[in-house]
Amino acid sequence: MPISSARFTLGTGVVTQIVAPDNQPQHVTIHEADHSESTAALIGGSALSASNGLHIHAADTLSFEIGPEDAMYATSTQGAPVLHVLTITKQD
């Protein structure tokens, strides 16, 4: 089970891929690490925008299971939030 971790500083209005697709399912944990109320991070799919993203509050940690060939993206609507991302690739 490969495990990877990464840190992303998001730019306002810039959509960044935070989890790359894999041919296996993945367990993804995302932590909003700057703990600032003056930033706003959003996550979602490749069509992510300020109007359709899932907002991550300061210091929140969220976990997801994503399918093979799926990817996750993030953006900011305010400031430059920092996300820590832990990905565990599941193997058959």
C-alpha positions in Angstrom: 0.0 0.0 0.0 2.0 3.1 -1.2 1.6 6.1 1.0 2.4 9.6 -0.1 2.1 13.1 1.4 2.3 16.6 0.0 1.8 20.2 1.0 0.1 22.7 -1.2 -0.2 26.5 -0.9 -3.2 27.5 -2.9 -3.5 30.6 -5.0 -6.7 32.6 -5.2 -8.7 31.5 -8.3 -6.0 29.0 -9.3 -7.2 25.4 -9.6 -4.4 22.9 -8.4 -4.5 19.2 -8.7 -3.8 17.8 -5.2 -4.4 14.1 -5.8 -3.3 12.6 -9.1 -5.3 9.7 -10.7 -4.1 6.2 -10.1 -5.2 2.9 -11.5 -6.2 1.8 -8.0 -8.7 3.3 -5.5 -7.2 5.8 -3.0 -7.9 6.9 0.5 -7.3 10.6 0.8 -6.9 12.7 3.9 -6.8 16.5 3.6 -6.0 18.9 6.4 -6.4 22.7 6.2 -3.0 23.4 7.8 -2.7 27.2 8.0 -5.5 27.4 10.7 -6.3 30.9 9.5 -9.8 32.3 9.4 -8.7 34.8 6.8 -8.2 32.1 4.1 -10.7 30.0 2.2 -9.9 26.6 0.6 -12.3 24.7 -1.7 -11.9 21.1 -3.0 -13.6 19.2 -5.8 -13.2 17.7 -9.2 -11.6 19.1 -12.4 -14.4 21.5 -13.0 -13.9 23.1 -9.5 -14.9 26.7 -9.1 -15.8 29.1 -6.3 -19.4 28.3 -6.8 -19.3 24.5 -6.7 -16.4 23.5 -4.4 -16.5 21.9 -0.9 -15.3 24.5 1.6 -12.7 23.4 4.1 -12.8 25.4 7.3 -9.6 26.4 9.2 -7.9 23.4 10.9 -10.5 20.9 9.4 -9.4 17.4 8.4 -11.5 15.5 5.9 -11.1 12.0 4.5 -12.4 10.5 1.2 -12.3 7.3 -0.8 -11.8 8.0 -4.5 -12.0 5.5 -7.3 -9.5 4.4 -9.9 -8.5 7.2 -12.3 -10.2 9.9 -10.2 -8.3 13.0 -9.2 -8.9 15.8 -6.7 -8.4 19.6 -7.1 -8.3 22.6 -4.7 -8.5 26.3 -5.0 -8.7 29.4 -2.8 -11.3 32.2 -2.8 -9.4 34.2 -0.2 -5.7 34.3 0.8 -3.3 31.5 0.3 -4.4 28.5 2.4 -2.1 25.6 3.0 -3.4 22.0 2.5 -1.6 18.9 3.7 -2.6 15.8 1.7 -2.0 12.2 2.6 -2.8 9.6 0.0 -2.9 5.8 0.5 -3.2 3.8 -2.7 -5.1 0.6 -2.2 -3.9 -2.5 -4.0 -5.7 -5.6 -4.9 
